[in-house]
Amino acid sequence: MCSSRPTPALMLLGTGSNVGKSLLVAGLCRLFADRGLKVRPFKPQNMSNNAAATAQGEIGRAQALQARAARIVPDVDMNPVLLKPESERGSQIILQGRVAGHLASGDFSRRGDFMPKVLESFARLSDGADLILVEGAGSPAETNLRARDIANLGFARATGVPAVLIGDIDRGGVIASLIGTHAVLDADDRAMIRGFAINRFRGDVGLFTPALDTIAKATGWPSFGVVPWFADAVRLPAEDGLDLMQGAPVRAGALKIVVPVLPGIANFDDLDPLKLEPGVELVFVGPGTPLPGDAALVILPGSKTTLRDLARLREEGWDIDIIAHRRRGGHVLGLCGGYQMLGTVVRDPLGLEGPAGSAPGLGLLDIETELTPDKTVREVAVEHPGSGAIGRAYEIHLGASDGPDRARAPFRVEGRPEGARSADGRVVGTYLHGVLTSDPLRRAWLENLAGKPLAAGEAYEPAVEAALDRLAEHLERHLDTAALLELARSRS
């Protein structure tokens, strides 16, 4: 009797969150796909409010980008467990694309209950694939969470997938983080890690060679390479909201667009196309800082916790700033949860996003919103009647909004009006995500806002594709990709 070998697979773990695992997996997906392999990305468990809509439901935005890099359609099996934080005390559970309840922070060990679904999705994804590239979550050094782990070495051990540990030198302490991770793991977990790589290096790599020897000697792990800083990462959707505060270029004379960053900010990749517009200065404003008074537009982005973020908006005094901005003739755009905040009231009678209750909105749109259990998750074709531009977008939201300003909807979706607009057209709200990725629609909207033609920026979708190609080339130069593929094929 002949036994079939398991599908080749490789897992990238990190010494911590945001060390660049998502980007490395995306780059390797593109690299190996372009070699003719059927590559599929997989992340057992993700914690993020930056989600993407697929035909079957929600997955993390990073896995959607990785699927694109692999030149395949995203699927819910690529991220079977998505935890969407609703507060410091818990998260909404998205299981294989669909809402499956709430996970309190005190019950985090319950994640182990999801392992059967994780393995089920992994098996389906593996069928017919030549290579699975798996992304871990957080760090395997979180030994307090190891007993019920499904995201890191718990998954690796359950499936026999070998792992490579990624350290981020840009944040400092990379030697200690790699050697320290080795030190705290038990022998069986440690054996699943077959090597390490360094990410986000700046400067002369030759100066780091003694450090590589130090790490290899202390851990027994070989180095798979040192990846220099990849500047074009800014052209790719970020998964972590912390990346928003890294600072955008100041562009003198540009149209200033201001975004207040609230705790529950979600689907912030909506704003990515604006970063590539030379006539736009995109400014993210964090807590304790007033909104700039010279903004042409204030955008309230999506939120996973609309009522909580609305309260924080008022605590920061940003409601006063927005009302003053509106009084000066400024424009306001609300996306999804931000759209709901612009209305006269937001109601959450069932406590779907936190404690049950309601609160007055900013009153800039004459609409009312009530959150209901049915969640809308879908991709749609969108038309902007004002310019005739068309594009693609998606919806991920609870509840519905209605009121007189809906009669002036800014968009049409499948023949029906979508969103709301004030009588003077200066305040607009929509449930659509990704609408700004349409180049004609975005540019028509920006030029209407500026009242003049603007210098043409890059076409967004081709810019993303080109960045993925450059990322694959970057990793080809700096990682031992032949050894990584051989390691994936050694899975037993």
Sequence and secondary structure as in RCSB ss.txt:
>XXXX:A:sequence
MCSSRPTPALMLLGTGSNVGKSLLVAGLCRLFADRGLKVRPFKPQNMSNNAAATAQGEIGRAQALQARAARIVPD
VDMNPVLLKPESERGSQIILQGRVAGHLASGDFSRRGDFMPKVLESFARLSDGADLILVEGAGSPAETNLRARDI
ANLGFARATGVPAVLIGDIDRGGVIASLIGTHAVLDADDRAMIRGFAINRFRGDVGLFTPALDTIAKATGWPSFG
VVPWFADAVRLPAEDGLDLMQGAPVRAGALKIVVPVLPGIANFDDLDPLKLEPGVELVFVGPGTPLPGDAALVIL
PGSKTTLRDLARLREEGWDIDIIAHRRRGGHVLGLCGGYQMLGTVVRDPLGLEGPAGSAPGLGLLDIETELTPDK
TVREVAVEHPGSGAIGRAYEIHLGASDGPDRARAPFRVEGRPEGARSADGRVVGTYLHGVLTSDPLRRAWLENLA
GKPLAAGEAYEPAVEAALDRLAEHLERHLDTAALLELARSRS
>XXXX:A:secstr
        EEEEEESSTTSSHHHHHHHHHHHHHTTT  EEEE SEEE S EEE SSSEEEHHHHHHHHHTTS   
GGGSSEEEEEEETTEEEEEETTEEEEEEEGGGGGGGGGGHHHHHHHHHHHHTT SEEEEE  S TT GGGGGG  
SSHHHHHHHT  EEEEEEGGGS HHHHHHHHHHHS HHHHHHEEEEEEEEE S GGGGHHHHHHHHHHH   EEE
EEE  GGGGGS  S GGGGGG     TT EEEEEE  TTEE GGGGHHHHT TTEEEEEE TT    TT SEEEE
 EESSHHHHHHHHHHTTHHHHHHHHHHTT EEEEETHHHHHTSSEEEETT TTSSSEEEE  SSSS EEEEEEEE
EEEEEEEEETTTTEEEEEEEEEEEEEESGGGGG SEEETTEEESEE TTS EEEES BSGGGSHHHHHHHHHHHH
TS       HHHHHHHHHHHHHHHHHHHB HHHHHHHHHT  
